[in-house]
């Protein structure tokens, strides 16, 4: 469903898989500055939305996902993964519980598939699953002044990170709520600025920065989306093994791309070292301050100071995931930029 906010003055539609929302509203650089210096709202109404209700929901989600959701306090936003039995990613979830139901959003086009999977896992428990992708929309509010503009907003709110709040709003009210946020001082910002901020913050996106072989340690999801001290769940054996042995096949990096190139690499393009393929690039964007950047997955053994190339574009790497991550890793030696 194409977002009604694409009729906002200056709106230009984004590329696949986000073509139903705005890439920008006429000035991506100033939109990026608003995200980091004041307040901005971002239309993410193309996200899949699932609502899980019933008294057994939190314990049930605890058994299905990588996150400790049992006893999750109302209003506490968190992330979770659903993995297959081999520990590979199936879905990345952003969720919040409002005391009566758990609200989840996931990647565009995946709401119905996720809801069908969850519904198939209910069995005899008191849980109900609804796909609300058509009737609820995600509107994200970012920036240091976000709480000032959020004062009048009601409904499920998920504080996903320190600087981002996600609103689950009725789709018919999306335009009115966005206009209200604008009137309170938030600037409309498109996916170009949002993606640049996300990449610079080292936050991977499922299906863009990950592939069908991705495991949580490679993606820097330990801690944020994976709780290491909870009970069993599908894929937990892989998580525990990699954590104890500290040998993930690949590691996540942020790439600083040569700014003289007039293009950004395609998602899935090869990352090369001296002509050899050593990884794949994920999302890329032009950040308003640090220039063109991208996230990529490279082999664990690639030297951390090597200069790489992507589609002929030179790329310096900023290490996100320690090559020897896990229980024995000295993360302080490798993490260059805090999330």
N, C-alpha and C positions, 0 to 999 in steps of 0.2 A: 504494500500500500504506500503510495507516494505521500510524503508528509505535507500537510497543509501549510507548514512553515516555509516551504519552498516559494510561497508567494510573498514572503517578507522582502522588503526593498533590498535590492542588491544581491539576492540569493542566487548562487550558481550551484547546480547539482554536482554531487561527488561521483567518483568512479565506483565500479563494482568492487566489493559487495555492498557498498554504501550509497548506491545511486539514488536511493529514495529519500536521501536527506542532503543538506547543503554542504558543499565543500568549503564555501566561504560566503561572506556577505559584502564583498567588494574590497576588503582590505585585510588580507590574512596576517600581515605583520602586526597591525594594531590589535587584531583579535588575539594573537598570541601574547602580546604584552598585557592585555586585559586579563587573560588567564593567569598570568604570573604576578601581576602587580595590583589588580583591583578585584573585579568580579566579572564573570562571563557565564552565559548559559549556552549549552551545546545540545542541539537537537539530535537525539539518538533513538528516535521513535521507530527505527527499523529493527531494533533489537527484539529477539524473541522473549516473551514474558509468560511465566508459568506461576500459578498460585497453588500452594499446597496447604490444605486445611485439615483439621481433625486433631484430636488430643494426642495421637501417637506420632505426629509428624516429625518432631525434632529428633526423637530417638531413632526413628526410621531413616531419616536423612543421615544421621550419624553412622548408621551401619552401611549406607550406600556410598558415601562420599569420603574424601580424604580429610575433611574438616571435622573438628569437635563441635557438633551442633547441639548435643544433648545439654539442656539447661541454658541455651543461648538466651540472653536477656533481650526483652523487647527493645527495638530501636537500635540494636547493635548490628552493624553491617559487617559482612565478612565475605571471603572468597572460598570456593571449594572446587574440587575436581571430581569428575566421575571417570574412572579408569577402566580399561578392560582387565582381564585376569593376568595379563602379562605386564601390566603397569603402563601401557600406552594411553595417551589422552583420548577420551571420547568427548567430554564436554567440560568447559570452564564455566563456572557459575558465579555470579555476584548475587548475594542474597541478604535479606533482612527479615526478621520476624516482628510482627506488630502485636504479638500477644494472642492473636486469634488465628493467624495464618502466616506462612512463610512466602515471601515474594522473591522470585528469582528472575534474573534476566541473563540471557546468553546471546551467542552470535546471531546475526541476521539470518532468517530462514530456518533456524533450528528449534524454534519454540514447539512446533507440533511434534517433531521427532523426539525431543526431550520429554514432552508430556506423555507421549505414547510409551516410551521406555519406563518412565516413573510409574505410570499406571499399571504396567505389566508386572511391577515388583511389589505391589501393595499386598497381595495375598489376603490374610485375614485381619489385617490391622485396620484401625480406625483412622484412615487417611483418604482424602479426596484430592485429585489432581485436576487442574483446569488449565487449558491453554488460552491465555488472555492476550495473545499477541495482537489481535485486531481491536481489542477494546481498551487496552492500557498501553501507554507510551512512556518511554524513558526519556527524561530531561535531566541532563547533568549540569550542576552548578559548581564552578571552580573559582579559585582565587582567594587571596587573603581577606577580602571583604564579603565573602559568600554568605556568612551568617547574617550579615546586615540585610541582605536582599531576600533571605529566606524566611524572615520573621513572620510573614503573613501566609506562608504556604502550609497547607494541611495535607495529611495522608501519609502513606508509607514512604519513609525516607531512609536511604541506605548510605551511611558515610563509608565509602569504599576505601579511600585513602585519607591521609591527613589533609589533603587540599581539594578533595572531590566529594560531592554529595550527589547521589542519584535519586531522582523523584520518580515514582510510579504514578502517573497522572491519568485520569480518564481521557481517552483519545479525543473525545468531543470538546474537552476543556484545554487541549494542548495550546492552541493559539492564545486563548485568554490568559493562561498562566504564564506563558512566555512573555506576553505583552506586559503583564504585571511585574515580572522580574526586570524587564527593561525599564519600566517606569520607576523601579526601586533602585536603579543604578547599574544593573548588570548589562554588559554588552553582548549582543549576539555573536557567537563565534562558530565557525564551521569545522568540519572534520579535518581540514588541512592543519589548522592551528592545534586542534585537539590531538591529532596523531603526532605532531611534532613535540608537543608537551609530553605525551605518553612515552614516546621513544626516548626523549632526553631524560625521563624519569626511570628508564630501564624497566618498563612494565610491558611484558610480552602480551600479545593478543593471539588467542587460539585460532588456528587455521590460517593465520597470516604469518606469524613468526614461528609457528610450530608446523610439523608435518605429521603423517600418520605413524611415524616411529618415535615421536617425542615422548620423553619421560620427564617427570617433575623436576628432578635435579638439574637436568640440562637447561630448563627454562627459568630457573631461579624462583620457583614457586614454593620451595620449602620455607615454612614459617608463615607466609602470607596465605597460601591456599592449602597447604599440607601440614597437619598437626602430627608430629612424630611420636607423641606419647598417648595417642588414643588407641582404641581397640581395633580389631581387624575390619577390613573392608576390601573389596575387589582391587587387586593390584598392589596391596600393601607389602607383599613379600619382595617385590622389585624395589619399592621405595626403601625398605629396611636393608636390603642387600647392598644397594648403591651407597646408602648412608654409611654402612659399616665398612665397606671396602674402599669407598672414595674413588671409584673409577667409572664415571659416566662416559659413554662413547663420545659425546660432543659437549660443547659449552656455548653459552650465550655471550655474544659480544655486541657492543655498540660500535658502529662504523662511522668514522668521520670521513665523509666523501670529498673528493677533490672538487672544490667550488667552481673551478673553471668549466666543468662539464655543464652542458645546457639541458641535461635530462637527469631523471632519477631511475635507478634500476627497477626492473620488474620483480614482483613477488615470485620467489622460487628460482631466481637467476643464480647461476653458479658463482661462488666465491672461490677465487684462485690464488695460489701462491706459486710463483715462478712457473706459471703455465699449468699447474696441476689443480684439479678440483679438490677443494678441502672443506666445502660447506655450501650452504644456501642462504640467500638473503631473504629477509621477511619484509616488514613494512619500512617505508622510507618517507622522508618529509624534509621540507626546508624550514628550519627553525629560525625565528626572527633574530636571534643573537649568534648562535653558534654555527649557522649555515646548514648545508645538506647533511643529513644523518640517516642511519638505518640500523635495524637490529638484524643480527645474523647468527646462524648456528654453524660452528666450525668444529673440526676434529679436536679432541682433547689435547693431542700432541703438538698442535700448531704452536710455535713459539709466540709468547704473549707480546713480543715487541716487533713482530713481523709486519711489514706493509703488504697489504693484500690488494687484489683488484676485483672489481665486479663489473661485468659487461664493459671492460676497458677503462673503468673509472678507478683511479687509485684510492685506497681506503686505509686509513690508520685505525687500529682497533683499541677500544677502551674495554678492558676486561670487566665483565659482570660476574660470571661464574668462575670460581677457582678451578683450574684444570684438575686438581685432585680434591674435589669437593667431598663433603661428608664429615664423619665424626673426627677424622684425623687432620682435617684441613685447617690451615691458618688463614682464615678468610681475610684478616686484616692486611695481609701482604698483597692481596690482589684487588680488593674492592676499592676502586679509585674515587667513585662518586656515590654519596649516600642516596638512597631512594627516597 
